Amino acid sequence: MSAHPGIFTAGSPVADHAAFEVETTACLVFIDITDRVVDVVTASGVRRGIVNVQSAHTTAAIIVNEHEPLLIDDMKRVLERLAPRSDEYRHDAFDVRTVNLGPDERPNGHAHCKAMFLRTSESLNIWDGRLQLGQWQRIFLVELDGARKRAFSINVVGQSEDWS
């Protein structure tokens, strides 16, 4: 194999995983999870690779954006405009709906519709052992439904040492 920049020629392959839970407090809460992701990447020993952060829910998203309070208010307003909680959703018609109903089902059609505009995961580069985020970029778990326990996982894959 050639020593072409960007091609792995040495180092041990690494795959590492961590799972977390957070308690959300309301609909449209942006929880900054960047430090947890950085900690997992650092602990993995990966020098070159990729980290994937994934929500385990259909009504919670993972995004990369700026942690600026007025911007977060803007994002909440835009999401609420796209799928207002006050609208009627067929998903919330529990007298008609027969699929995927849980014992504590709540009306959350708005949350599922908001989720269409976001992602359940983000993949980010790792270079020289550091997560490659821009100056203002942060990683958020976004609650689209309401107060509840949420799970997300972090998967790191790459090489543990520099190559020559």
C-alpha positions as CSV (number, residue, x, y, z in Angstrom):
1,M,0.0,0.0,0.0
2,S,1.4,3.4,-0.9
3,A,2.1,6.2,1.6
4,H,-0.4,8.5,-0.1
5,P,-1.8,11.1,2.3
6,G,-5.2,10.0,3.6
7,I,-4.7,6.3,3.1
8,F,-4.3,4.2,6.3
9,T,-0.9,2.4,6.2
10,A,-0.3,1.8,9.9
11,G,-2.1,2.0,13.2
12,S,-4.6,-0.3,14.8
13,P,-8.3,-0.3,13.7
14,V,-10.6,0.9,16.5
15,A,-14.3,0.8,17.1
16,D,-15.7,2.2,20.3
17,H,-19.3,2.8,21.4
18,A,-21.0,4.6,24.3
19,A,-24.7,5.1,25.1
20,F,-26.2,7.9,27.1
21,E,-29.6,9.0,28.5
22,V,-30.7,12.5,29.1
23,E,-33.9,13.9,30.7
24,T,-35.6,16.5,28.6
25,T,-37.9,19.1,30.1
26,A,-40.2,20.3,27.3
27,C,-40.9,20.3,23.6
28,L,-38.2,22.0,21.5
29,V,-35.3,21.8,24.0
30,F,-31.8,21.9,22.5
31,I,-29.4,19.9,24.7
32,D,-25.7,20.5,23.9
33,I,-24.0,17.1,23.9
34,T,-20.7,18.2,22.3
35,D,-18.6,17.6,25.4
36,R,-19.9,14.0,25.8
37,V,-19.0,13.3,22.2
38,V,-15.5,14.8,22.6
39,D,-14.9,12.7,25.7
40,V,-15.9,9.5,23.9
41,V,-13.7,10.4,20.9
42,T,-10.7,11.1,23.2
43,A,-11.2,8.0,25.3
44,S,-11.4,5.8,22.1
45,G,-7.8,6.6,21.1
46,V,-8.9,7.1,17.5
47,R,-6.4,9.5,15.7
48,R,-8.1,9.4,12.3
49,G,-11.7,8.3,11.7
50,I,-15.3,9.1,12.0
51,V,-17.7,9.5,14.9
52,N,-21.5,9.0,14.5
53,V,-24.0,10.3,17.0
54,Q,-27.4,8.8,16.8
55,S,-30.8,9.4,18.5
56,A,-32.7,6.3,19.4
57,H,-36.1,8.0,18.9
58,T,-38.3,9.2,16.1
59,T,-39.2,12.4,17.9
60,A,-35.7,13.5,18.9
61,A,-33.0,14.7,16.5
62,I,-29.3,15.2,16.4
63,I,-28.0,18.3,14.7
64,V,-24.9,20.4,14.4
65,N,-25.4,24.1,14.8
66,E,-24.3,27.2,16.7
67,H,-25.1,27.4,20.5
68,E,-26.4,31.0,20.5
69,P,-29.6,31.6,22.5
70,L,-31.3,33.9,19.9
71,L,-30.5,31.5,17.1
72,I,-31.9,28.6,19.2
73,D,-35.1,30.7,19.7
74,D,-35.2,31.2,15.9
75,M,-34.8,27.5,15.2
76,K,-37.6,26.7,17.7
77,R,-39.9,29.2,16.0
78,V,-39.2,27.8,12.5
79,L,-39.8,24.2,13.6
80,E,-43.1,25.3,15.3
81,R,-44.1,27.1,12.1
82,L,-43.4,24.0,10.0
83,A,-45.5,21.6,12.2
84,P,-47.5,23.6,14.8
85,R,-48.6,21.8,18.0
86,S,-52.0,23.4,17.5
87,D,-52.7,21.6,14.2
88,E,-54.6,18.4,13.9
89,Y,-52.7,15.3,13.1
90,R,-54.2,11.9,12.1
91,H,-51.4,10.2,14.1
92,D,-53.1,11.7,17.2
93,A,-56.6,10.2,16.4
94,F,-56.4,7.4,19.0
95,D,-59.9,6.4,18.3
96,V,-59.0,5.6,14.7
97,R,-55.3,4.7,14.9
98,T,-54.5,1.1,15.4
99,V,-50.7,0.8,14.8
100,N,-47.8,1.4,17.2
101,L,-49.9,2.5,20.1
102,G,-48.2,2.3,23.5
103,P,-49.9,2.4,26.9
104,D,-48.8,6.0,27.6
105,E,-49.4,7.3,24.1
106,R,-49.5,11.0,23.8
107,P,-50.6,13.2,20.9
108,N,-47.3,13.9,19.2
109,G,-48.0,14.1,15.5
110,H,-46.4,17.5,15.5
111,A,-43.1,16.0,16.8
112,H,-43.0,13.4,14.1
113,C,-43.6,16.0,11.4
114,K,-40.9,18.3,12.8
115,A,-38.5,15.3,12.7
116,M,-39.0,15.1,8.9
117,F,-36.9,18.3,8.6
118,L,-34.1,17.2,10.9
119,R,-31.8,14.1,11.2
120,T,-31.6,11.2,13.6
121,S,-27.8,11.2,13.4
122,E,-24.7,13.2,12.5
123,S,-21.3,11.9,11.3
124,L,-18.2,14.0,12.0
125,N,-14.6,13.6,11.1
126,I,-11.8,12.9,13.6
127,W,-8.3,14.1,12.6
128,D,-5.2,14.0,14.8
129,G,-7.3,12.7,17.6
130,R,-9.7,15.7,17.6
131,L,-13.3,16.1,16.6
132,Q,-13.3,18.4,13.5
133,L,-15.9,21.0,14.4
134,G,-15.9,24.6,13.2
135,Q,-15.4,27.5,15.5
136,W,-19.1,27.8,16.4
137,Q,-20.3,24.3,15.8
138,R,-21.9,22.3,18.6
139,I,-23.7,19.0,18.6
140,F,-27.3,19.0,20.0
141,L,-30.0,16.5,20.8
142,V,-33.2,18.3,20.0
143,E,-36.4,17.2,21.9
144,L,-39.3,17.5,19.5
145,D,-42.0,16.0,21.7
146,G,-42.1,16.7,25.4
147,A,-40.4,16.0,28.7
148,R,-39.1,12.5,28.8
149,K,-36.0,10.3,29.0
150,R,-34.0,10.2,25.7
151,A,-31.2,7.9,24.6
152,F,-28.5,8.5,22.2
153,S,-25.3,6.6,21.2
154,I,-21.9,7.5,20.0
155,N,-19.9,5.2,17.7
156,V,-16.3,5.9,16.9
157,V,-14.5,4.1,14.1
158,G,-10.9,4.7,12.8
159,Q,-7.2,4.2,13.3
160,S,-5.5,4.5,16.7
161,E,-2.1,5.7,15.6
162,D,-0.6,8.0,13.0
163,W,0.5,6.4,9.7
164,S,3.8,6.9,8.0
